[in-house]
Amino acid sequence: MKTKDPWFGGGLIADNSRPQNSGKVDLHGVFTIMYAWGYPALRAWSTVITLFDLPKKQTTLHVGIKKKGSSHINTIATADINDQNQGNAHTINLELGYRFESEGDYEIVCTLKDYKTKLKIPLRLSTRPWPTFSKKEIDVLEKNKSLIPHKVSAQVKCKNCSHSYLFEEKMLESEEHSGGTIPFPDSGIYECDNCGHNMKLKDIQGQIRASIKDNLTNFLKSNEDV
């Protein structure tokens, strides 16, 4: 009797996942769209795929990502897998990440070494508008700065030399930057003092501003008399 070739059942992407002892995987925050405020944009996520009829011999799972319509695939993960009980269905949990250089439609491509089976999971990356704050919102932050985060720092390493910096975004002109921090540059680009590499920070700054605005929006919803 001819042995069945393995085949992919499907795949999902989510904010995070947690494998259980039973073999099941809990997923939280399943999505098909990611957002960015600038590029490059570094993103991390969980991917769960199902596989059927895995061979007893070891094979290699390759995971790559590409722009839809492009033939160029960037490998983002590999894993050696096999099945001690041939014919069973398997759920495989992967923690993935990628540095996106532009918005658009992407595909996460899963293949198995020595087999023709292939799985493509679609993913869209969209650019969000830059988070801005009205005078009223700034006034609310000023009056409630002990309750609402209004300046946030982020540690960033230079991609070229790994030198570390602590950048800070603050919303209130009345306050000074925290000691030891560097204000985010208006251009979104900071030249590394150590190697001269141009660090592109716009997406990181945008994430921070969006987080501050989300907290402010939730505060206003809970305090309608403000």
C-alpha positions in Angstrom: 0.0 0.0 0.0 1.4 3.4 -1.0 2.2 5.7 1.8 0.2 9.0 1.7 2.1 12.2 1.2 1.8 14.7 4.1 -0.5 17.7 3.4 -1.4 21.0 5.1 -4.8 21.5 6.5 -4.7 25.2 7.1 -3.1 28.0 9.1 -4.0 31.0 11.3 -2.0 34.0 12.6 -2.6 35.6 16.0 -1.1 38.0 18.6 0.0 35.0 20.7 -0.6 31.3 21.3 -0.3 28.8 24.0 0.2 25.0 23.4 -1.6 22.7 25.8 -0.5 19.2 27.0 -3.4 17.7 25.1 -1.9 18.9 21.8 -4.4 21.7 21.3 -3.3 25.3 21.0 -5.0 28.3 22.5 -5.0 31.3 20.2 -5.5 34.9 21.3 -6.2 37.8 18.8 -6.5 36.0 15.5 -6.0 38.5 12.6 -5.4 39.0 8.9 -4.2 42.6 8.9 -1.3 44.3 10.6 -0.8 48.1 10.9 2.3 50.3 10.8 3.0 54.0 11.2 6.3 54.0 9.2 8.9 51.7 7.7 10.7 49.6 8.3 8.2 48.0 10.7 9.4 45.0 12.8 6.5 42.7 13.8 6.2 39.5 15.7 3.3 37.1 15.8 2.2 33.5 16.4 1.3 31.1 13.5 -0.5 27.8 14.0 -0.7 25.3 11.1 -2.3 21.9 10.8 -0.5 19.0 9.1 -1.8 15.5 8.2 -0.1 12.2 7.3 3.4 13.2 8.4 6.0 10.6 7.6 7.8 8.7 10.4 11.1 9.8 8.9 12.2 13.3 9.8 11.4 16.1 7.4 12.0 19.9 7.5 9.3 22.5 7.6 10.3 25.7 5.8 8.4 29.0 6.5 8.9 32.0 4.4 7.2 35.3 3.6 6.8 37.2 0.3 5.0 40.0 -1.3 1.9 38.7 -3.1 2.7 38.3 -6.8 6.5 38.2 -6.2 8.6 35.0 -6.6 11.2 36.1 -4.0 10.7 34.4 -0.6 12.5 35.4 2.6 12.9 32.4 5.0 11.8 33.3 8.5 11.8 29.9 10.2 12.7 26.2 9.8 11.9 23.2 12.0 12.7 19.5 11.8 9.5 17.4 12.4 8.3 13.8 12.1 5.5 11.6 13.3 6.0 8.5 15.5 2.4 7.4 14.8 2.0 7.8 11.0 -1.4 9.1 9.9 -2.1 11.3 12.8 -3.1 15.0 12.4 -0.8 17.5 14.0 -1.0 21.1 15.2 2.2 23.0 15.0 2.8 26.3 16.8 5.4 28.8 15.5 6.6 32.1 16.8 7.5 34.3 13.8 8.8 37.7 13.1 9.7 39.9 10.1 11.0 43.3 9.3 8.5 44.8 6.7 9.9 47.4 4.4 6.6 48.5 2.9 2.9 48.1 3.1 0.9 45.7 0.9 -0.4 42.1 0.6 2.0 39.4 1.8 1.9 35.6 2.0 3.3 33.3 4.6 4.5 30.2 2.7 4.9 26.8 4.4 6.5 23.9 2.6 7.9 20.5 3.5 11.3 19.3 2.3 11.0 16.5 -0.4 7.2 17.0 -0.7 5.1 19.1 -3.1 2.6 20.2 -0.5 2.4 23.9 0.2 0.3 26.3 2.4 -0.1 30.0 1.8 -1.5 32.2 4.6 -2.5 35.7 3.4 -1.5 38.8 5.5 -2.1 42.4 4.8 0.1 45.3 6.1 -1.6 48.7 6.1 -0.3 52.1 7.0 -2.2 54.0 9.7 -2.6 57.7 9.8 -0.1 59.5 12.1 -1.6 59.8 15.6 -2.3 63.5 16.4 -3.7 65.2 19.5 -6.2 68.1 19.6 -5.8 71.1 22.0 -8.6 69.6 24.1 -6.9 66.3 24.3 -3.6 67.9 25.3 -5.5 69.9 28.0 -7.0 66.7 29.3 -3.5 65.1 29.5 -2.2 68.1 31.3 -4.9 68.1 33.9 -4.8 64.3 34.4 -1.1 63.5 33.9 -1.0 61.5 37.1 -3.7 59.2 35.7 -2.8 58.9 32.0 0.6 58.0 30.6 1.8 61.0 28.6 5.4 60.2 27.9 6.8 56.8 27.0 10.3 55.6 26.3 11.5 52.7 24.1 14.9 51.0 24.0 16.2 50.6 20.5 19.3 48.9 19.2 21.1 49.9 16.1 20.6 47.3 13.5 24.2 47.7 12.3 26.2 47.6 15.5 23.7 46.8 18.3 24.5 50.0 20.2 21.5 50.7 22.5 19.6 53.9 22.8 16.6 55.0 25.0 14.2 57.2 23.0 11.3 59.0 24.6 8.0 60.5 23.2 6.4 63.2 25.4 3.1 64.9 24.7 3.3 67.9 27.2 5.5 70.9 26.4 5.4 71.8 30.1 7.4 68.7 31.0 11.1 67.9 30.4 12.3 64.7 28.9 13.3 62.0 31.4 17.0 61.8 32.3 19.0 59.6 30.0 16.5 59.6 27.2 16.7 61.0 23.7 13.7 62.8 22.1 12.5 61.1 18.9 13.8 63.2 15.9 11.2 65.0 13.8 12.6 63.4 10.7 12.2 59.9 12.2 15.8 59.2 11.5 18.6 59.1 14.1 22.2 58.6 13.1 23.9 56.1 15.3 26.7 57.8 17.3 28.7 54.6 17.3 28.7 53.5 13.6 26.8 56.2 11.7 24.0 54.0 10.6 20.6 55.8 10.0 18.1 54.3 12.4 14.5 54.7 11.1 12.3 55.2 14.1 9.0 56.5 12.7 7.1 53.2 13.3 8.2 52.9 16.9 7.3 56.5 17.6 3.9 56.0 15.9 3.2 52.9 18.1 3.9 54.9 21.2 1.7 57.9 20.2 -1.1 55.5 19.2 -0.8 53.8 22.6 -1.0 57.1 24.4 -4.0 58.2 22.3 -5.8 54.8 23.0 -5.3 55.3 26.8 -6.6 58.9 26.5 -9.6 57.8 24.5 -10.5 55.1 27.1 -10.1 57.7 29.9 -12.5 60.1 28.2 -15.0 57.3 27.6 -14.9 56.4 31.3 -15.0 60.1 32.4 -17.5 61.8 30.1 -17.7 64.8 32.4 -14.1 65.8 31.8 
